[in-house]
Amino acid sequence: MMNRRNFLTAAAAAAFAPASFVRAAGAQRRVIVVGGGLAGLSCAYELRKLGFEAIVLEGQGRAGGRVQTLREGLDPGLIAEAGGTRIPDTHKMTLDYVREFGLSLEPFKDGDFADVMHLRGKNYVRGHGPEPVWPLQLTAEERSLGVAGMAKRHLGELLMAAKGSGDSANVPAAILQQDRFTLQEYLEKQGLSHDAIELLTLGADTSVGMGLAMLISLNEQVTKGYFHIRGGNDQLPDALAKQLETIGAIRYGCRVTSVGQNDTGAWAVLERGGEQETVRGDYVVSALPFSVARNLFADARLSMEKQRVIRELQYWPVDKVFLQMQRQFWKTEGLSGFANTDLTSNKFWSLGPESPDKRGLLLSYVVGKNTAKLSVMDAEGRVRQTLADAEVVFPGAQKNFEAARTKSWSEDPWQRGGLSRFDPGQLSWIPINARREGRILFAGEHTSRWNGWMQGAIESARRVVSEISA
């Protein structure tokens, strides 16, 4: 049977057979967009608004890239955000699309609930009452300041200096100045004790560059909180894809194998159904992560600097495990379902309806070197490990557990990583990642100051559109 997407895919294939790429007299410039994630979709959508002939080539059978909502295998009404999960209320470009497509928002984290910190075999509740007595060798000053006080003193001033950049697409100079250190090195330089650093960074990978850690914190600065699209964040890329599908501007199942350019045009070579085809236009936009685009540009005449960042930029491994619970029992205990831990499951989040008596999800979110233990396990092993960790942090998890889904982005052949990782000294690569090379342009979260966010994908698309339409 042919469903809607299969029908539209077949229709698009017919509409964009090779003969259709002969330019009509007086036609607008043609843009080939490689990659149907949020960046590629946004780019094609905005170019079409301006009258350009834009087509998206997507290797998978779905659009959205790293914005992926899982529903199968879970109770109806529960959704698992495998990729992009939160929308800060300061991410204007993302929220503009939410409004444009008539989508509705709900708080990502609501209610007056407390978070948990699990440290050295014991749970500590934060957010209600006085600072816990930590089982750590802290100095008198560190113990007096507590977690919030240490964060404000040793990280807050840097963030305040960076905030002066407003909505600028550039990485703030105050952050770039600290980009030569890892987070661990920077905090040691501030004079914090080893145990204070452990407490302050619980659940984090301290080998991350200090600049990237601060950029992530700056990009998360909010006034009212985080939001989530009711029914699933994949509705945003789906809304963009629907606009493009109805005019035959997406071709699914088209794996691009190379991109090239000359003085008069640019092209993408693709494989589809065992056959090879060359799609030509005036420009090509690469909206793929560099992790899967490294070998595409042999004929692209790129600068040496560009070739280097494409070759060397690394991506964070990201693992998520979603545990469906019969009840959101943690809420009856005044807990949010959010936790930072020193366990294999470094972070826990929760997703579900407001009532604690209804089913919900506890999910572990593990990033960076902390995924090493999970990477040697199969899906069942990851679920067992996560459930065991959940029972430690939220007793009652095993009794309420019903089902699970998992997602490992490093194992996804279309992504090979969850988000771009900039090691110390590499934040200055962002403008190089973004820089156009003749008739080939680049979009994606790795080309944006808002790296790792849906906002970054959308911002990068807006930049590319302005470069093409200038």
Protein Blocks (a to p, Z undefined) as FASTA:
>chain_A
ZZfklmmmmmmmmmmgfklmpccehiacddddehjbfklmmmmmmmmmnopacddddfbl
behijaccdfehpaehiacdfblfbdcfklmmlmmmmmmnopacddfbgcjddddddeeh
iacdehiacddddfbdcdfklmmnommlmmmmmmmmmmmmmmmnmmafbdcfklmmmmmp
cfklmmmmnopafklmmmmmgoiafkbcfklmmmmmmmmpcfkbccddehiaklmmmmmm
mmmmmnopacehiacfbdcddfkbccddddeehiacddddfbdcdfbdfklmmmmmmmno
pafklmmmmmmoccddddddddddfbafklmnopahiacdfbfblbacddddfblkbccd
dddddehjllmmmmmpcfklmmmmmmmmmmmmmghjlmmpmbdcdddfklmmklopabdc
ddehilmmmmmmmpcghjaccedjklpfkgoiaklmmmmmmmmmmmmmZZ
